[in-house]
Structures are given as C-alpha cells and as structure tokens.
Amino acid sequence: MLALPFLGAAILSRQFRWPEIAALLAAWAAFTSKDPLAALARHRILWKKPLAEAAAPLRTASVKLILLALCAAALLYAGPRAPWLILFAAAGLFAVYAIWVQMRNRQRAPWFQVLSAVALTSSSLAAALAATGSIPNWCWPLWLLSSLQASAGIFIVHARLDALIASRKKQPPPASSRRASWIAQASLAVAAVVSASFHLLWIAAALTLAAVVYSLELMRQRKPESLNIPLRRIGLQALTLACIYSALIVTGLWSYRAN
C-alpha cells in the first residue's frame, strides 16, 4: 500500500531528484515507527510502568524518529516548504490517532484499516512532490485509485477471516462482512464504467480486473476447502494483483498525460 503508489508516482513524474530518496525513507520511518510508539504509549500510559522497562521499542522508535527528522529536514531544505509542512502535519495527526487506536486494541477494525490504506497510499503525493516540487493533477486520481483497490482488498481479507472463524465453529459466515465486501467490489465496477466512459481504457481495465478477481475470491470463500489455503499464499496472490493493478493504472495515467 505504501511502496506501489510511491513507485507509480515516481514513474509518472518522469524525472528523478534526490528528495525522492528522502521522501521514501521518511514514509518508511513514519509507517514502521507506529508500532513501537504504540507499544511505548501502552507501556507508559496504560500500564503506568517506567520507560526503562521497554528498552527495545524505545530504541527502535528513537532510531526511526531520528531518521524521520533528518529526512524531514532534507525535504524542507529542498522545498517547497508549505506543501511539505501540510503533509507532515497530516501524517503526524494520523500517527497520533493510529497510536490511540492501537492502545485500545481496535487496529483490526475494517474502518480503521481503510483509513490506514488511504494514509499509506498518500505516499504517492510525497513522491510526486519530491520529484516535481508540486503535486500534479495526475497524482490525485493515482491516490484515489490506489486507495480504492487497497480498501476493497481489506474487505476481502476480513470476509475470509470471518468465514474461517465461522467454519471452525460450524456456523455460516456472517453476512455483514460479505455484504461490505460486495459493496466495495461494486464501487470498483462503477469506477470502471466511469473510467471507460471517459475513454480511460487502461484504468477501466485495472478496475475491472480487481473487481473480477475479488468477486471470484468471494465466491471461492463459500467452498470449505478454499478456507484451508495458507494466508501467506493468499497474501502473495493479493500482492500479485496489486502489482498488476498498479502497472495498469500507471500505464493509463501515462497515456492520459501523453494525450
């Protein structure tokens, strides 16, 4: 969710500048520092224990926050400062919210994971800003389309996990998770039709592919034997789809820019 939109924006920028490296490192540091910071907050605020007893997450968080600060300083030096400050502020607010959610053990809630997908795919904005010094018009649909696919995939995973839990209890899978996933796939299909109406055929093909693959996965989940497929294999299949989807989206936006 973080790497593919960043890479897509870097390709569509059609140029390379050193701030892109700083932006990628900053995005990675911000994302991976969330868990140790949440562990520290839980340790100190909820459990009321000294930070000295949480040496490992404290050390990890410190290193990554130092890296993040250095990258942020480099990006502000390269400019433009106002857009970077806005992105930093948005990332900081989301980080605080994410830590609060983790402290309450709600990080597996679908609504929070969708919000996380929107935040992670915003790496495309950072890549474009680092490469071009602005956020071009093509970057907004890239962010939107990346978020749409990532969100639909999240509902698919939740539907599978709910079906797996229900099968172990000899119960039918809950209708709510499947209904939410079908709605997500319908949004992909609607977006595909809209893209096709604007003659954005590569983008329409990407959206259609995602909608079809996810719909087939939902139907496959009705078969008990399919629920025994290792989650690692499911993850690799999802990653393959995400790579193909991103390639088609980048091709479509590249063609749109050329026209």
Disulfide bonds with the S-S distance in Angstrom:
none
